[in-house]
């Protein structure tokens, strides 16, 4: 039953997140003996490959050396990121009856593991890859090369899907272009939390907050470099945006849990079910599918098309080796995210952020929208302000949600056993602090009470991976933790004694003045995790006005061009506060969708 449910889940996720998918799974039990006839082998065969997170097992159905079904029996690949690329591999294998398929963008470990599993099933059938019967390529050549709609949205992350749904709700005929084979962008790999002053959760918990306080925190958090008009729009519309996500999109939020990211004066980030952007992205995609908004996947917008007056009238895009043209009667919304994954572009605007830095971003985050907008005269702002996230895997660069123990009381040490920065300080301050330490690594230390407070159950998979990769260690004493990674225990003990004394007496951290702490670090088991900063968010981008219209350097709106989300600049100033990216993309995604549909 469990296996059945797991399989159903895989199938459901494929259908909820993939762009264009067709039924392509089979349900037969594997046969043990291949049925060999003159025309080839028939039967169902099992095979296994190695994905990113473990074994991928498939059932392959053959009819006379033609693959007629591939069913995934077991997969542990990343939820949201892997299903659509894997489905695309299956679609292509079925369409071509070959393992030589066109490149599928994203999730390469998962797609290679799947191909390996298919090849191993062929092996079980005694069929060589070269024995597969060639079938005529059916689809490729029939893709139309020209489309005409009211609105084109470029990018299927949080901002793009929000804009597309809003424009469609307003009556526009909308199409979405996404260069990857999966939707979600960085929103998918984010924690999905958003700041909302005056939310129903704050009400449940009796937290006093106001639009003014949120505005002030956001402006201050960005060193007062943000555009106050845009921040006012952000703050005033945050609650309506969150209610839209909850009521229209059906995103589930924990009714009684709020996060307080650094720089916020009260806890105000509402927390989605599962603690990840998957909840929001899967619901946005389901809504968009229900509204029959077409998603052109693996379709990379390259150039904005303009008429003789400079009005944006469409987009040119590439899909494989084809060039597609999308004409948009009303206009184009750029929602292509930031440029964190483009080291060359980072260095162009700020030489500090070269390839020494990993990134938390997915690989599609290469700044394409910024380049396209600039080419039609858009102004850019704050391009040099690049944010690093302090608590990421030193090996992969991936943002660590396990390390969110920082918000519930974990302390950050260096190799010398000292605390060196306030753990709830701003991201840039902590990041620079860590980089200045021995080996450019920080060691996060916490105890059982902090684990229990931090919703660790949501992040079990990441926890197991960190242990497996040797980045996280659990022990019965702090001394063992220190010995494991070679920290100076004598110093560490003195620092911890002082801290624990503070917690038990005044409840105030007398050394680093950290707020909101509850626990002395004293209850076994204890944990230590290695963390390092990665490039996480690019604050700069396209200049927009309060209607999400793209502006020139002279402050003129470029007709037919709108932008929302991380591709824009001016909302976060020098530094984006935690939880503000999702508020931003929700508020401005909705505005862009409403405005472009007018
Ligand atoms: P935001 O948070 O602003 O919504 P995301 O990073 O979540 O940004 O999403 C941006 C999306 O845009 C990603 O899915 C990314 O793959 C997609 N994208 C980026 N460049 C292009 C492009 N040139 N054409 C189509 N899609 C793009």
Boltz pocket constraint, residues with backbone or C-beta under 6 A from the ligand:
constraints:
  - pocket:
      binder: B
      contacts: [[A, 154], [A, 155], [A, 156], [A, 157], [A, 158], [A, 159], [A, 160], [A, 177], [A, 178], [A, 179], [A, 180], [A, 182], [A, 183], [A, 184], [A, 185], [A, 186], [A, 187], [A, 188], [A, 299], [A, 300], [A, 301], [A, 302], [A, 335], [A, 336], [A, 337], [A, 338], [A, 364], [A, 365], [A, 366], [A, 367], [A, 368], [A, 369], [A, 564], [A, 565], [A, 566], [A, 567], [A, 581], [A, 585]]
      max_distance: 6.0
